[in-house]
């Protein structure tokens, strides 16, 4: 039953939701997971395709898109979260931002980015199950 936990997160029982149900935690889990997968797989795809990465970042880069989507999910989720989950979501988002901004300055920042994504996923799941009716 423990192994099916993620399955139930993405296929919730619609009978248990009230009219005020907000999908921000599910979207937060989705965006943070996509960000983590992007960050882990991008180097392998670049190597496999022989692409030379550009260090110029445009305003609409993937990193900025993930940050904006994640920020929106965090902002909507903290409205209905307890104090500890709020702190965890905000700390995870800060880690994600720091890791993204300084990613090119060293390997340690990639791990900061991974920690931010994983903590966002964890706290969104925790918040989701805390407020599930």
C-alpha positions, 0 to 999 in steps of 0.5 A: 500500500505504501508504494501506491502513495504517489499514484493516489496523489495524482488520481485523487478520489473526487468524492472527497473534495469540497467545492473549495478544493484548490489543486495548488499542492498537486500542481506544486508536486508536478512542477517541482517533479518536472524541475527535478527531472529536467535538472537531472536529465538535461546534462545527459541529453546535452551530452547525447545530442552533442549540444554546446550549452549557451551560458546566456539565459533568456528571460523565458528560459526553462529555469525561469518558467519552472521558478514562476510556476513553482512560486505560484504553487507555493503562494497558493499552498501556503494560504492553507498550510500550517506554520511548519509546512509554510516554513518548509515550502518557503525554504524549499523555494529559496533553495531552488532559487539559490541553486538555479541562480548559482548553478554555473558556479559549482557542483554544490549548487546543483545539489542545493537545487535538487534539495530545494526540489525534493523539499518542495515535493515533500512539503506539497505532499505533506500539505496535500494529505494534511488538508485532504478531507 
